[in-house]
Amino acid sequence: MAIIDFGKTADDYAKHRAGFPAAFFDRLFAYGLARSGDVGLDVGTGTGTIARGLARRGCVMTGLDPAAPLLAQAAVLDQTAGVQIRQVHARVEDAEFPPVSFDLVTAGQCWNWFDQPRAAALAHRWLRPGGRLVIAQFDWLPLAGNMVEDTERLIRAYNPDWQLGGGTGLYPSWLRGVREAGFGDLRTFSFDLDISYIHEDWRGRIRASAGVGAALDAASVARFDGELSELLARDHPIEPMEVPHRVWVLSAVASG
């Protein structure tokens, strides 16, 4: 099985991968899960989509990621956005922060990559009593006959080990581990929306994914990209494409 290294995808990741939408942040603040002035930690921050969105809204953020190339892209995007975010290069399982030092810990599009019991236990340790853990996903939706389903079929042809396709964007199995780590007041919500992609950006988005650029060698990625380009031009020629996505959020409160 190929080793997943998102650092190899940093350029495409920063340029083509749509970050969490404004509606996600609107709901976090409307539901009291994030508040201006919060001191927050974004684990698995990648290029910083969640950390940057929260910093723009008044939070004081730290971003944590094991991939230095992604953190470098995050720094460029942060500067462009006019926000300052502290960056820490480490795996969440190995990170060291003082206990009870954060109001908010977020994990966007990454919880599946962690040792989840350890990540949840560390988040509980780092949060102040009453602090909030927010685990969020922003997934494309493969529906019968749609472009996403066709794309996933092509990914599997190049990477039979890829197991992340065919999803619903819902993760109920994660609740038990969070509760067992000592969190309470668990809540979930989800909403669907379409994200516009032109062919070039969708190809870049897929090159940046776990099944392609993070797993395959450069020659295989190039061949895959050529086939995807042909598929889109032939079967889904209208641009921009409206790609169905689902945002799913699990929130929990650290006990005192």
C-alpha positions as CSV (number, residue, x, y, z in Angstrom):
1,M,0.0,0.0,0.0
2,A,1.3,3.4,-0.9
3,I,2.4,5.9,1.8
4,I,0.1,8.9,1.8
5,D,2.1,12.1,1.7
6,F,0.1,15.3,1.2
7,G,3.3,17.3,1.1
8,K,3.8,16.1,-2.5
9,T,0.5,17.8,-3.4
10,A,1.1,21.2,-1.8
11,D,1.0,23.3,-4.9
12,D,-2.2,21.8,-6.3
13,Y,-3.7,21.6,-2.8
14,A,-3.2,25.4,-2.3
15,K,-4.3,26.4,-5.8
16,H,-7.2,24.1,-6.6
17,R,-8.7,22.6,-3.5
18,A,-11.8,24.5,-2.4
19,G,-11.6,25.3,1.4
20,F,-14.5,25.1,3.8
21,P,-17.3,27.5,2.6
22,A,-18.4,30.7,4.4
23,A,-21.6,28.9,5.4
24,F,-19.5,26.6,7.6
25,F,-18.0,29.4,9.6
26,D,-21.3,31.2,9.8
27,R,-22.8,28.2,11.5
28,L,-19.9,27.7,13.9
29,F,-20.4,31.2,15.2
30,A,-24.2,31.1,15.1
31,Y,-24.2,27.9,17.1
32,G,-21.7,29.2,19.7
33,L,-19.0,26.7,18.7
34,A,-16.5,29.5,17.8
35,R,-16.4,33.0,19.2
36,S,-14.3,36.0,18.4
37,G,-11.3,36.1,20.7
38,D,-11.1,32.3,21.1
39,V,-7.6,30.9,21.3
40,G,-7.8,28.0,18.9
41,L,-5.7,25.1,17.6
42,D,-6.4,23.7,14.1
43,V,-4.9,20.2,13.9
44,G,-4.1,18.7,10.5
45,T,-4.4,22.3,9.2
46,G,-3.0,21.5,5.7
47,T,-2.9,24.8,3.9
48,G,-4.9,26.4,6.7
49,T,-8.4,26.8,5.4
50,I,-10.1,26.5,8.8
51,A,-7.4,28.3,10.8
52,R,-7.5,31.2,8.3
53,G,-11.3,31.4,8.3
54,L,-11.4,31.6,12.1
55,A,-8.5,34.1,12.3
56,R,-10.4,36.3,9.8
57,R,-13.3,36.2,12.3
58,G,-11.3,37.2,15.3
59,C,-9.8,34.0,16.7
60,V,-6.2,33.7,17.7
61,M,-5.1,30.5,15.8
62,T,-2.3,28.0,15.8
63,G,-2.0,25.5,12.9
64,L,-0.5,22.1,13.3
65,D,0.5,19.8,10.5
66,P,3.1,17.1,9.8
67,A,3.7,18.3,6.2
68,A,6.1,21.2,6.0
69,P,5.2,21.9,2.3
70,L,1.6,22.4,3.2
71,L,2.5,24.8,6.1
72,A,4.7,26.8,3.7
73,Q,1.7,27.2,1.4
74,A,-0.5,28.1,4.4
75,A,2.0,30.9,5.3
76,V,1.7,32.4,1.9
77,L,-2.1,32.2,1.9
78,D,-2.2,33.7,5.4
79,Q,-0.1,36.6,4.4
80,T,-2.3,37.3,1.4
81,A,-5.4,37.1,3.6
82,G,-3.7,39.5,6.1
83,V,-3.9,37.2,9.1
84,Q,-1.2,35.9,11.4
85,I,-1.3,32.3,12.4
86,R,1.3,30.4,14.4
87,Q,2.5,27.3,12.7
88,V,3.7,24.1,14.4
89,H,5.3,21.3,12.4
90,A,4.4,18.0,14.0
91,R,2.0,15.1,14.0
92,V,-1.0,15.6,16.3
93,E,-0.1,12.5,18.2
94,D,3.4,13.8,18.9
95,A,2.5,17.5,19.5
96,E,3.1,19.1,22.9
97,F,1.1,22.0,24.2
98,P,0.4,23.1,27.7
99,P,-2.8,21.6,29.3
100,V,-5.9,23.8,29.3
101,S,-4.4,26.3,26.9
102,F,-7.1,26.5,24.1
103,D,-10.7,27.4,23.9
104,L,-11.2,25.6,20.6
105,V,-9.6,22.7,18.8
106,T,-10.6,22.1,15.2
107,A,-9.9,19.2,12.8
108,G,-11.0,19.7,9.3
109,Q,-10.8,16.9,6.7
110,C,-8.3,15.0,8.7
111,W,-9.8,13.0,11.6
112,N,-9.6,9.8,9.6
113,W,-5.8,10.0,9.3
114,F,-5.2,10.2,13.1
115,D,-4.9,7.7,15.9
116,Q,-8.3,8.9,16.9
117,P,-8.3,7.8,20.6
118,R,-5.0,9.6,21.2
119,A,-6.0,12.7,19.2
120,A,-9.3,13.0,21.1
121,A,-7.5,12.5,24.5
122,L,-4.9,15.1,23.6
123,A,-7.6,17.6,22.5
124,H,-9.4,17.1,25.8
125,R,-6.1,17.7,27.6
126,W,-5.3,20.9,25.7
127,L,-8.8,22.4,26.0
128,R,-9.9,24.5,28.9
129,P,-13.0,23.3,30.8
130,G,-15.9,24.1,28.6
131,G,-13.7,24.3,25.5
132,R,-15.0,22.9,22.2
133,L,-13.7,20.2,19.9
134,V,-15.0,20.7,16.3
135,I,-14.4,17.9,13.8
136,A,-15.5,18.8,10.3
137,Q,-15.6,17.2,6.9
138,F,-16.2,18.8,3.5
139,D,-16.7,15.9,1.1
140,W,-17.7,15.6,-2.6
141,L,-20.7,13.4,-3.2
142,P,-20.6,10.5,-5.7
143,L,-24.2,10.2,-7.0
144,A,-25.4,7.8,-9.7
145,G,-24.1,8.8,-13.0
146,N,-22.5,12.1,-11.9
147,M,-19.0,13.4,-12.6
148,V,-17.8,12.6,-9.1
149,E,-18.7,8.9,-9.5
150,D,-16.9,8.8,-12.8
151,T,-13.8,10.4,-11.2
152,E,-13.8,7.9,-8.3
153,R,-14.0,5.1,-10.8
154,L,-10.9,6.4,-12.6
155,I,-9.0,6.8,-9.2
156,R,-9.7,3.2,-8.3
157,A,-8.4,2.1,-11.8
158,Y,-5.0,3.7,-10.9
159,N,-5.0,3.1,-7.2
160,P,-6.9,-0.1,-6.2
161,D,-5.8,0.4,-2.6
162,W,-7.8,3.7,-2.3
163,Q,-10.7,3.1,0.1
164,L,-12.1,6.6,0.5
165,G,-14.6,6.5,-2.4
166,G,-18.4,6.0,-2.3
167,G,-18.9,8.0,0.8
168,T,-22.0,9.7,2.1
169,G,-20.1,12.5,3.9
170,L,-21.4,11.3,7.3
171,Y,-19.3,9.9,10.1
172,P,-21.4,8.6,13.0
173,S,-18.8,6.1,14.1
174,W,-16.6,8.9,15.3
175,L,-18.9,9.9,18.1
176,R,-18.1,7.0,20.4
177,G,-14.4,7.7,20.6
178,V,-15.0,11.4,21.3
179,R,-17.4,10.6,24.1
180,E,-14.9,8.0,25.6
181,A,-12.2,10.7,25.6
182,G,-14.2,12.6,28.2
183,F,-16.2,15.0,26.1
184,G,-19.9,15.8,26.6
185,D,-22.7,17.6,24.8
186,L,-21.9,15.9,21.5
187,R,-23.9,17.4,18.6
188,T,-23.8,16.9,14.8
189,F,-25.1,18.8,11.9
190,S,-24.7,18.7,8.1
191,F,-25.7,20.6,5.1
192,D,-25.3,20.2,1.3
193,L,-24.1,22.7,-1.3
194,D,-22.8,22.7,-4.8
195,I,-19.3,24.0,-5.5
196,S,-18.4,25.3,-8.9
197,Y,-15.3,23.8,-10.6
198,I,-13.9,24.4,-14.0
199,H,-12.2,21.4,-15.5
200,E,-8.7,22.6,-14.7
201,D,-9.5,23.2,-11.1
202,W,-11.2,19.8,-10.7
203,R,-8.2,18.1,-12.2
204,G,-6.0,20.0,-9.7
205,R,-8.3,19.1,-6.9
206,I,-8.1,15.4,-7.7
207,R,-4.3,15.5,-8.2
208,A,-4.2,16.9,-4.6
209,S,-6.2,14.0,-3.2
210,A,-5.2,11.1,-1.1
211,G,-5.9,8.6,-3.9
212,V,-3.8,10.3,-6.6
213,G,-1.1,12.9,-5.9
214,A,-0.5,11.9,-2.3
215,A,-0.1,8.2,-3.2
216,L,1.1,7.8,-6.8
217,D,4.4,8.4,-8.4
218,A,4.7,11.5,-10.7
219,A,4.4,9.5,-14.0
220,S,1.2,7.8,-12.8
221,V,-0.2,11.1,-11.7
222,A,0.5,12.6,-15.1
223,R,-1.2,9.7,-16.9
224,F,-4.2,9.8,-14.6
225,D,-4.5,13.6,-15.2
226,G,-4.5,13.1,-18.9
227,E,-7.3,10.5,-18.7
228,L,-9.3,12.6,-16.4
229,S,-9.0,15.6,-18.8
230,E,-10.3,13.4,-21.6
231,L,-13.1,12.1,-19.4
232,L,-14.3,15.5,-18.5
233,A,-14.1,16.9,-22.0
234,R,-16.0,13.9,-23.4
235,D,-18.7,13.2,-20.7
236,H,-19.0,16.4,-18.7
237,P,-18.1,19.2,-21.1
238,I,-20.2,22.1,-19.6
239,E,-18.1,24.5,-17.4
240,P,-18.3,25.4,-14.7
241,M,-19.4,22.1,-13.2
242,E,-21.6,22.2,-10.1
243,V,-20.2,19.5,-7.9
244,P,-22.3,18.3,-4.9
245,H,-20.6,18.5,-1.5
246,R,-21.7,17.8,2.1
247,V,-20.4,19.6,5.1
248,W,-20.6,17.5,8.3
249,V,-19.7,18.7,11.8
250,L,-19.3,16.9,15.1
251,S,-18.9,19.3,18.1
252,A,-18.2,18.3,21.7
253,V,-17.4,20.1,25.0
254,A,-14.5,19.3,27.3
255,S,-15.5,18.4,30.8
256,G,-14.2,20.4,33.7
